[in-house]
């Protein structure tokens, strides 16, 4: 029997390593978003600073493993075999839940997930025990630390509201004092700001980063009871050093604040949140050692020993820290989670990931009303002064660098780090259970609002995104509780066999998510992806747009071929793939349309003719994609609804048209790849006309069949829809060719005229 628990221990060790990977991928947003978003320091430097913070924090986390042993449930009420069921259920649930959120690119709280998993698994096992003894539900309080669970839930609500509000207020005041031209302000103002920020961050390192560790005991006599003295002295020292740093060394104090803040949050993350990833396996290992030395059967050995404080070996902490650092450097999912936070707080226009909803629209309307009311209360002169402080300087960038601007400036990044540090420090000193993820994310959202990053163009999308993330947090708590409880019940029911099944299922789900993530990443980097125009001359736009057209036609040709063959063969998977592929193409074309504003803005006055050509080209590409999309969607819907298959004559006609259409696409692509626009007339035009005649003949044949032999309305509707959209598809391609042919001849005429002069 001892072997089963030893094997469970090995499984928990493997799960701990996997949990470290998915956990760091999720929590990287806590300490990377401000530095990456502001681009204050290089990405390599950010990663080195964060890695050092994680490594130091991991070593300091020994005294923080208590939550897994006694923070949520009363260990003395459970036997060893029951404790192992709880721990196994928690780890299996945790790794799957965090990986799910990472795959979505949504930041969630590892603290909340582990707490509610422990709570759910412990409740499930406690209910099993109560049921076996024919007890009452009122006995549940003997097993569960209900007071702690209540504090956690209140902590969630408080952290969301307080962090957002304080972040918004501090950023608003900071911006009014420093403006967007903060680099031109007096050195003493930057030094004072640096003193405040660095005092908050360094105090945070000691209170949040070290408190609760074994090392804190050595410095506790110097800190406890002297908070205000330490803060005042620290502020004076940091203001002095900041002034020297700026005045004498001519360095940027904001960059220094961001580097120190990133280190501090990384240290706190590793020092405190490491328990969320390895606390349960270590508690299981210590439980196993205690049980083995006791000689008592697993079903009779009460785990009161877990209530005692037991130090964690430093070697294990170092290994855990190494895994976390490696994950930080190599995890693409970590970058995806960080991107969500940065996009939602970006000062610039970005591709919005979230769709507006009823709540986000009404919240934005309410905010606009409040803003209008405030404008009527404040004197006009005050309003003008405030508006001047929020004016953004015009930054002249080389052509093509427009979208490489930082998501936000260094003042906001410094405020994010400073406010998050202060709030987490206060919560820790008051022993309030505050999630670092919730605080850092909501502070970033609050500063974004105050900094007017959420303008009329983006507010409903950004608010919807924040609501989605917050909803995900509460979803985490509920699902973690239910899933861990369910897994614990299944393990109790099936024993070792059920553990094997659940572990296999976990491995399969992780592998599936990994494969899907890699596939999505490859699609983003695909060579056929459409690119935005960067040239400001008509000839340059012709060249760049020709590449886009060639890529788009290659994809449309493949989509159409897959759609038609999938429809003829009743292959639902092929039709589903064609439908999803064309949606992605439409999304890329929409991005090109959204970029038209910036393209026209960046054009030189002498090349304004390029804008009309570019707009017409994108419009024609969109027409091509829309026709292809409608063909794919109606075909998928027809097969998905199990309607009658195409008749033999219809299938033959459609396949023949599709083959000729593919050849036409290949010829058009050859024209654009070679830039030999003389081939357009008469060769391709004649083939286009012949193909249109063939489509028209098929329409006429179907009309005759409908009057005599056709008996399926759905079949007839589908066939006509495909043929009519195919006509539109051919005409849209001809529009593109005519655009290029006319522009090519116009350019040649101008060149000849210049040559004659």
N, C-alpha and C positions, 0 to 999 in steps of 0.2 A: 504493500500500500504506500510505503514511503516513496517508491519510485514515481508514482503519479504526481506527487507534490514536487518532486525534484524536476520532473519534466515541465510541470507548470511554471516553475521558477525560471527554467531556461527560456520558455516561451515568453515570459514576462520581460526577461532581459532583452530578447530580440525586439519585442514590441516597444521597449523603452527607447532603443536606438531609433526605430522607425518614428516613434512619437516625437523624439527630439527634432528629426528632420522636418516633419509636417508642422510641428509647433513653431520652430524658428521661421519657417516660410510664412506663417501667419503673423507672428508677432514682430517680424522685421519692420513692419509699418510703424511700430511704436517709436523707433529711434532713427529710422532712415529718411522718413518723408520730408522733414524740414531741411535737412542738409541737401538731399537730392533735388528737392523742388526749387530751392533757391540757387543751386549751382554755385554756391559761395566757394566751395573747394572742390577739387577734382574728385571724380568717382572713386578712383584708386585710394586717395587719402581718406575719403569717407569710410571706405571698407576697412582700411587699416585701423582707423580710430575706433570704429564699432567693434572690430575683432578684438582689439586690446581690452575694450570695456567688457565684452562677453567673457574673455578669458579670466580677467580679474574677478568679475562678478561670480563666475562659476565656482571659483575657489572659496569665495566668501559665503556660499549658500548652505553650508553644513547645518546650521541651526534652524533652518527654515522648513524642515521636513515634517513638522508636527501635524499639519493639516490632513495629511494622508493617514496618519495613525489615530488621531483622536479629535480632529477639528470638527468632523461632521457627525460621527457616530460614537457611541460609547463602546470601546473595544472589549471591555470586561464582560459585556453581555453576549459576546459571540465566541464560538469555539474556533479552533484553528482551521478546520475544513471549511467553515462558513466564511471566515476571513479571506481565504484563498479564492473562494467563489466570487466574493465582492471585488477583490483586486483584479481578477482575470476579466470579469465583466466590464470593469471600468476601463482597462487598457484597450480592449478590443473596440469598445464603443468610441473611446476618445480618438484613436487614430483614424477611424473611418469618418467621424464627424469633422475633425479638423481638415482632413484631406478633401472632403466635400466642399468646405468653405474656400480652401486654397484654390481648388479647381475653378470655382466661380469667381475667384479674385476678390473675395469679400473678407475684410478683417473682422475677426470675432475674438472673444475673450477666452484664453486658455484657462484662466482662473475660474470663470463661471462654468465652463464646460466640465472641468475636473470636479468642482464642488457638487454640481448637480448630478454628475455621474456617480460619485460616491454616495450622494443622498439617495438616488434612485435605486442603486444596487443594494444599499443597506436596508432601505425600506422593503424591497422585495424579499430579501432573506429574512428580515424581521417578521414580515407577514407570514412567510412559510413556517417559521418557528412558532408564531402565535397560533396559526391554524393547526399545527401538529399537536399542540398542547390544549386545543379547544379553548384558547384564551379570548380576550376581548381587544378591540381596536384601541381602547384607552391605554393599553400596555405599550403601544408604539413609542410613547414618550420615554420609556426606559431605555430604548435602543438608540434613539436618534437625538442629536443635539439640536433641537428645534430652535433654540435661541440664536444659534450661529447661522442657521439657514435663513431665518427672518432678517438678520443683519445683512446677509449677502444680497437678498432681494431689495432691501431698502438702499443698499450701497449702489446697486445698478441704477435705480431711479435717481438718486442724488447725484451720481457722477455725470449722468447725461445732462441734467439741467444745469448744475453748478458749473461744470467745465465749459459748456457752451456759453453761458452768460458771462462768466469771468473772462474767458478768452476774448469775447466780443468787446467788452468794456475796456480791457487793458489795451487791445489793439487800436481801438478808436482813439483813446487818449494818446497813445504812442504816435499814431499817425498825425494827429493834430499838432503835436509838439515837434515831430521830426519831418513830416511831409514825405513825399516820394523823392525829394531832393536831399535826403538825409546826409549824403556824402559831402554836401556843400555847407552844412551847418558848422557852428563853432566847435572846436575840438573838445571844449569842456562839456558840451552837451552830450557828445558821444561817450565821453569818459564817465559821466554820471549814469547814463543808460547802461554802459558796460558794468559799472559798479553794482547797480541794482540786479542786473541779469546774472552776473557771475556770483554774486553773494547768494542768490536764490539757488543757483545750480550747485555750488560747492556745498551749501548746507544740505541740499537734497542728497548729495553723494554720501554724506555721513549719516543722515537720518534714515533715508530709504535704502541706500546702497549697502550700508554696513550694519544697521540696527537689526538685531536678531541673529547675527552671526556669532561664532565663537570669538572672533577678533574684536567685536565691539566692546566686550567686557574690559579690555585693556585701556580703552579711551573713555569709557562711560563716566568715570569720576570727573573728567575734564569737561564733559558736555552737559550732563543732566543738571537741570536747575539753572543753567546759565545761557539759556537760549537767546535772550535779547542782547546780552553782553556780547556773545559770539557774533550775532548778526550785525550789531553796530560796528564792532571792531573790524569784522570782515568787510563790511561795506566801505569803511574808510580806507582800508588797505587796497581794495580792488579799484576804488575810484582813483587813488594815487597811481597805482600800477597801470591802469588803463590810460590815464593822461600821459604818462611817460611813454607808453607803448605807441600812442597816437602822435604825440607832439615830437618826441625825439627820434623814434625809430620809423615814423611815417608809415605805420602799418594800419591795416583795417581792423578795428576792434570787433566789428560785427562778425567777421570770419572766425576770429578767435572764440567768440561766444558760441557760435554754431558748432565749432569743433569740440569745445569742452562740453557743451550740452549734449551732443551726440554720444560722447564717451559716457556721460553720466547716465543717460537713459539706457544705453546698452548694458552698463554695469548693473543698474537696478533690475533690468529685465532678467539678466542671467542670475543675479544674486537672489532674486525673489521668485521669479517665475519658473526657475529650473525645477522647483518642487512639482509643478504641474506636469512635467514630463517624466521625471525619474523618481519622484517621491513615492508613488505606489509600488513600483518594483523593489525599491530599497526597503520599504516597509514590509513587503512580502518576504524578502530575503532575511531580514532581521527576525520576522515572525517564525520563519522556517528554522533558523538557528536555535531560537529559544525553544521551539517545540521538540526538535531532535534531541537536545540536551536534557529535556524533561523526562523522556521515556513514557509519557502518557499518551494514550490513543488520540488521534487527531479529532475524533468526534467528542472527546471529553475534556480536551485541554483548553481552558478559558484564556483569552488573550488580554488579560489585564496588564501584561508586561508592555503592551503597546502604548499605554498611557504614560510611560516614563520617557524622559528625554534621552535619546541615544545618538551620539555623534556619527556622522557619515564619513567613511574613509576618504581622505583627500585625493587618492588615486582615482577613485570612481568619479569624483567631481572634475578632475582634470580631463578624463576621457570624455565625459559629457560635454565639457567646454570645447574640446577639440572637434567633436561631432557638430556642435552648434556653429563654430567658426567656419568649418568646411561647407556646411549647408548654406550659410550666409553668402559665401562666395559663388557657389555653383547652382543654387536653386533658382530656376526660372520662374517657379510659382511665387517665390518671395517677391520678385520684381513685379509680377502681375498684381499682387495684393497692394504693394506700395503704389503702383500706378493708379489704382482706384482712388486712393486717398488724395494723391497729387492732382488728379484730374478734377475731383470735386472741389478742390480749393484753388485751382489755377486762376491767375489774374487774366490770362489770355483765353481766346476761344479754343476749345478743344472739341473733339468728337464726343458728344454726350452719350454715355452708355445706358442711361436710364430714361424710361418714358415717363412723361408727367402723368399724374393721377389726380383724382378729385381733391384729395387732401393737400397735395403740393400746390395746386392752383389756388385754392382758397387761402392757404397760408401766405402765399405771395400777394394776393389781393389785400389781405389784412395788413401785411407789412407796408404795402403802398399807401393804404389809408392812414396808417400811423405816421408815415413819413410826411404825407400832405398836411396832417394835423400839426405835426411838430413845426413844419415850415411856417404855419400861420402864427405860432407862438413866439418863435425866435425873431429878434430884430433883424432887419435886412442886412445890416452891416456885419452882424455876426455870421449870418449865413454865407455872405461873400467870403469872409476870412476862412471859414471852414472849407468852402468849395476850393479855395486856392490851395489849401494844404493837401487836398485830394487830387489835384491835377497831376497827371502822370507826365514825366518828361518824354519828349520824342527822341527815340533812340535810332540813330541812323545805322543800319546794318548793311553789309554787302548783299548783293542780290542772291536770293535763295536761302538766306539765313533768317528770314522772318519768323519761322516756327521754331527756332532754336533759342528763343528767349526763355529765361527762367519762368517757372510756373508762378512764382511770387518772389518778392525781393527779400533782402537779408534782414530788414527790420521785422517783417512778419515771421520769418524763420526763427529769429532770436526770441520774439514774444512767445511763439509756440513752445519752444523749449523751456523758457523761463516760467511761464504760467503752469505748464504741465508739472515742472519740478516742484513749484511751490504747493500746488494742490495735492500732489501725491505725498509730499513731506508732511503737510498738515494732517492729512488723513492717517498716515502711518503713526504720527505722534499721538493722535487721538484714538488709535487702535480701531479705526473704521475700515471695513473691507471694501477698498476702492480698486477697481480694475484699471491697470495701467493702459490697456487698449482703449477702454471707454474714454478715459481722461485725455489721452493724447489725440485721439481721433476727434472728439467733440471740441477740444480747444482749437484744433486746426479748422474745424468748420465754423466756429464762432469768430475767429480772426478773419476768415474769408468773408463772412457776412459784413463785419465791421469795415473791412478794407474795400468794400464795394466790388468784390470779385464776382458776386452773384448779381449781374445786371439784368436788364429786361430781356436780353437775348438768351440768358442761360439759367435764370433763377428757378423756373419751374422744374428744369431737369436736375439741377443740383439739389434742390430741396427733396425731390423725389428720390434721388440717390441716397441722401442722408436718411430719409425715412426707411428706405429699403435696408440699409445697414443696421439701423436701430431695430427694425423689425426682426432682422436676422439674429440679433443678440438675444432677444426674448425667445425667438424660435430655438436658439441654441439651448437655452435653459430647459425649455419644455421637452425638446427631443432628447437631450442628454439624459434627463430624468427617466423618461419613458423607455428609451432604448436600453440604457444600462439595467434598468429593472427587468426588462424582458429577457435580456441576455443572461442575467443572473438566474432567472427562473428556469431558462432552458438548460443552463449548466447543471443546476440542481436536479433537473429532471433526467438529463441524459448522461451526466458524469463525464468521464474521460473521452468517450466517443463524441459527445456533443462539443466538447472543447476542440477536438480535431476538426470537426465539420466547420465550426465557427472560424477557426484560424484559417482554414483553407478558403472559406468564403471571403475573409478579410483580405487575404493575399490576392485573390482573384479580382476583387473590387479595386484594390490599390493599383494592380497592374492595368486594369481596364482604364482607370482614371489617368494613369501615367501615359498610356498609349494615346488616349484621346487628346491629352494636353500636348504631347509631342506632335501629333498630327495637326492640331490647331496652330501650333507654332510654325510648323513647316508651311502651312497654308498662308500665313501672314508674310513669310519670306519668299513665297513662290515667285518664280521668274516672270510669270504672266500677270503679276499684279500691276494695276494701272498706276501711273505716276503723275504728280501734279506738274503743270507747266511752270518753268522757271525763266524762260527766255522772255525778252521784252521786244523782240523784233518779229515781224511777220514770218520771216524765213525760219527763225528759230522755233516758233510755235508750230509751223508746218512740220518740221522735223520731229519734234517731241510728240505732237498729236498723231503723226503717222505711226509711231511706235505703239501708242495706246490703242489705235484702231486695229492694228495687226494682232495685238494681244487679245483685244475684246472679241474679234472675229474668230480667232482660234478657239476661244472658250465657248462662244455661242455655237460654233459648228459642232463642237463635241457635245454640248448640252442638247442640241437639236437631234443629233444622231442617237444619243442615249434615250431621249424621250420617245422618238419614233419607234426604235427597236424595242424599248421597254413596253410601249403601248401594244405593239403587234404581238409580242410574246407574253403579255399580261404579267410582266415582271415588276412587281410593286416596289422592290428594293431599288431597282435601277431608276424608276420614276421618282422615288423619294430623294435619291441622291441628286438627280438632275434638278429637282425643285430647290433643294438646299444650295446647290452650286450657283444657280441663277440668282438666288436671293443675295448671295455674297457679291456677285458681280454688280447687281443693282446698288448695293451698299457702297461699293467702291466708286461707282459713277456718281452717287449722291455726294460723296466726299469731294469729288472733282467740282461738282456744282457749288458746294459750300465754299470752295476755295476761289471761286470766280471773283468775289469781292476783293480778296487780297491780290489776286492777279492783276485786276484792273487798276487798283491803287498803286501798284509798283511799276506800271507801265510808264515809259517816257512819253511825253506829249507827241513826239514825232511818230510813235508807233501805235497810236490808238486804234488803227485799223485792225490790228491783231486781235483786239478784244472781241469784235463782232465775229471774226472767223472762228476764234476759240469757242465762243458761246454756241455758234451754229454746229460746230463739230461735236461738242458734248451733248447738245440736244439730239443730234442724229444718233449718236452712240446709245443714248438713253432710249430712243425709239426702237432700236435694234434689240436692246436688252428687254424692253417691255413686251415686245412681240414674242420673243423667246420665252419669257416668263409666263405669259398667258398660255402658250402652247403646253409648257411643262405642267402648269397648275391644273388646267382642265383635263389633261391626260391622267395625271395622278388622281384627281378626284373621281374620274370615271372608273378607273380600275379599283381604287380604294373602296368605292361604293358597290363593287361587285356587279356592275352593269354588263351588258352583253359585249363580247369581244368584237373587234372589227371583222367584217366579212372579208373573204379572200380577195375579192376585187378591190375593196377599199385598201386593204393592207398592201397589195401589190402596187397600186397607184401611189400610195403614200411613200413607200420605200423607194420607188423610182424617182419621185420628186425630191426626196431627201438626198439621194445619191447625187443628183444633178446640183442640188443646193450646196452640198459639201464641196463639189468640184468648183462651183462658182466662188465660194468663200476662199478656197485655196488660191484661185487666180487673183482675187482681190487682194489677199494677203501678200502675194508675190509682188503685186504692184507697189504696195506700201513698204515692203521690206527693201525692194530695189530702188524705190523712189522714181520708177520709170512710169510717169503718169501719161505718157503718150500711148500706152497700151489700152487706156480706158476706152478710147474711140478708135476704130469701131468695134474691136473684138469683144470686149466685155459687155458693152451695151447690147450687142446682138444676142449674146447668150442670155442676158437678163430678159430680153423681150421674148425669147423662145421659151424660157422657164415660166414667165408670167402666163404665156399662152397655154402652157401645159397645165398650170394650176387652174386656169379658167375652164379648160376642158374637163378637168376632174370635178369642178363645181357643177358644170352642166350635166355630167354623167350622173352625179349624185341627185340632182333635181329630178332627172328621169327615173332613177331607181326609187326615189321617194314616192313618185306618182304611181308606180307599178308594183314593185316588189318589197320595198322597205317597210318593216313593221315595228322598228324600235325608234321612238322619238329621241331618246337619250343618245343613241348611236348617231342619228342624223345630226343632232345639235353639235355633238363633239366633232364630227367630221367637217362640217361647215366652219366651225370655229377655228380648227387647225388650218384649213385651206385659206381662210380669210386673213388670219394672222401671218401665214406664210407669205401672202401677197404683200402685206404691210412690211414684213421683214425684208423682202427683196427691194421694195421701194425705198426703205430707210437706207439700205446699203447704196442704192443708186444716188440718193441725196448726198451721201458722203463723197462718192466718187465725183459727182458734179461739182461739189464745193472745191475739191482738190484740183480738178481739171481746170475750172475757171480761174482759181487763184494761181495755178501754175502758169497758165497762159498770160495772165495779167502781169505776173512777175517777169516773164520772158519779154513781154512787150516793153515794160519799163526799162529793162536792161538794154534792149536794143536801142531804145530812144536815147538813153544815156550814152551809149557807144557812138551813136551818130553825131551827138553834140561834141 
